[in-house]
Amino acid sequence: MKRSLFTGAAIVALAVGLSACGGGGNNDVAVTQPPSAKFEDQFGASFGMAFRADPNTEARDIASGDIIAPNLTAEPVTLQGS
């Protein structure tokens, strides 16, 4: 009696253990990286928005935070197409 009870408990424990592992189904999880900041956005608060604007839009006034002051101690930035 104890042996059959032990065998049944072992089979149930094995079945629960295997079902917790996934059982071989499609368990792929797509991990997406957050989008990186656009190159022109690093030059000021509204510079990127003005840079991407349609060429035929009205010109806009420059605000104080649109263009940042150059930092002469920063690493040089390579321009695309150079």
C-alpha positions as a Markdown table, in Angstrom:
| # | Residue | x | y | z |
|---|---|---|---|---|
| 1 | Met | 0.0 | 0.0 | 0.0 |
| 2 | Lys | 2.8 | 2.5 | 0.9 |
| 3 | Arg | 4.8 | 1.5 | -2.2 |
| 4 | Ser | 1.9 | 2.2 | -4.6 |
| 5 | Leu | 1.1 | 5.5 | -2.7 |
| 6 | Phe | 4.8 | 6.5 | -3.0 |
| 7 | Thr | 4.9 | 5.6 | -6.7 |
| 8 | Gly | 1.7 | 7.6 | -7.4 |
| 9 | Ala | 3.0 | 10.6 | -5.6 |
| 10 | Ala | 6.3 | 10.4 | -7.5 |
| 11 | Ile | 4.5 | 10.2 | -10.8 |
| 12 | Val | 2.3 | 13.2 | -9.9 |
| 13 | Ala | 5.4 | 15.2 | -8.7 |
| 14 | Leu | 7.2 | 14.3 | -12.0 |
| 15 | Ala | 4.2 | 15.4 | -14.1 |
| 16 | Val | 3.9 | 18.7 | -12.2 |
| 17 | Gly | 7.6 | 19.3 | -12.5 |
| 18 | Leu | 7.7 | 18.7 | -16.3 |
| 19 | Ser | 4.6 | 20.8 | -16.9 |
| 20 | Ala | 6.3 | 23.7 | -15.0 |
| 21 | Cys | 9.2 | 23.5 | -17.4 |
| 22 | Gly | 7.0 | 24.3 | -20.4 |
| 23 | Gly | 6.7 | 20.9 | -22.0 |
| 24 | Gly | 8.4 | 21.8 | -25.3 |
| 25 | Gly | 5.9 | 24.5 | -26.5 |
| 26 | Asn | 6.9 | 27.7 | -28.2 |
| 27 | Asn | 8.3 | 29.6 | -25.3 |
| 28 | Asp | 10.3 | 32.3 | -27.2 |
| 29 | Val | 10.1 | 35.7 | -25.7 |
| 30 | Ala | 10.9 | 38.6 | -28.0 |
| 31 | Val | 13.0 | 41.2 | -26.2 |
| 32 | Thr | 13.1 | 44.5 | -27.9 |
| 33 | Gln | 15.7 | 47.2 | -27.2 |
| 34 | Pro | 14.5 | 50.7 | -26.6 |
| 35 | Pro | 14.9 | 53.0 | -29.5 |
| 36 | Ser | 18.1 | 55.0 | -29.4 |
| 37 | Ala | 18.0 | 58.8 | -29.5 |
| 38 | Lys | 18.3 | 60.3 | -32.9 |
| 39 | Phe | 21.6 | 61.9 | -33.8 |
| 40 | Glu | 20.3 | 65.4 | -34.2 |
| 41 | Asp | 18.5 | 65.3 | -30.8 |
| 42 | Gln | 21.8 | 65.6 | -28.9 |
| 43 | Phe | 22.4 | 69.2 | -30.1 |
| 44 | Gly | 19.6 | 70.8 | -28.1 |
| 45 | Ala | 16.0 | 70.6 | -26.9 |
| 46 | Ser | 14.2 | 71.6 | -30.1 |
| 47 | Phe | 17.0 | 71.3 | -32.6 |
| 48 | Gly | 16.0 | 67.7 | -33.6 |
| 49 | Met | 12.4 | 68.7 | -34.1 |
| 50 | Ala | 13.4 | 71.7 | -36.3 |
| 51 | Phe | 15.9 | 69.5 | -38.2 |
| 52 | Arg | 13.3 | 67.0 | -39.1 |
| 53 | Ala | 10.7 | 69.6 | -40.1 |
| 54 | Asp | 9.4 | 69.7 | -43.6 |
| 55 | Pro | 11.6 | 72.1 | -45.7 |
| 56 | Asn | 8.5 | 74.1 | -46.8 |
| 57 | Thr | 7.3 | 74.9 | -43.2 |
| 58 | Glu | 7.4 | 78.3 | -41.7 |
| 59 | Ala | 10.6 | 79.2 | -40.0 |
| 60 | Arg | 10.4 | 79.2 | -36.3 |
| 61 | Asp | 12.0 | 81.5 | -33.7 |
| 62 | Ile | 15.0 | 80.2 | -31.9 |
| 63 | Ala | 14.5 | 79.6 | -28.1 |
| 64 | Ser | 17.2 | 79.7 | -25.5 |
| 65 | Gly | 17.4 | 75.9 | -25.1 |
| 66 | Asp | 17.4 | 75.0 | -28.8 |
| 67 | Ile | 21.1 | 74.9 | -29.3 |
| 68 | Ile | 23.5 | 73.9 | -26.6 |
| 69 | Ala | 26.9 | 75.5 | -26.0 |
| 70 | Pro | 29.8 | 73.4 | -27.4 |
| 71 | Asn | 31.7 | 71.4 | -24.8 |
| 72 | Leu | 35.4 | 71.6 | -25.9 |
| 73 | Thr | 36.4 | 68.7 | -23.6 |
| 74 | Ala | 33.9 | 66.3 | -25.1 |
| 75 | Glu | 34.8 | 63.4 | -27.4 |
| 76 | Pro | 34.5 | 64.4 | -31.0 |
| 77 | Val | 31.3 | 63.2 | -32.8 |
| 78 | Thr | 31.8 | 61.7 | -36.2 |
| 79 | Leu | 29.3 | 62.9 | -38.8 |
| 80 | Gln | 27.5 | 60.5 | -41.1 |
| 81 | Gly | 28.7 | 60.4 | -44.6 |
| 82 | Ser | 32.2 | 61.6 | -43.7 |
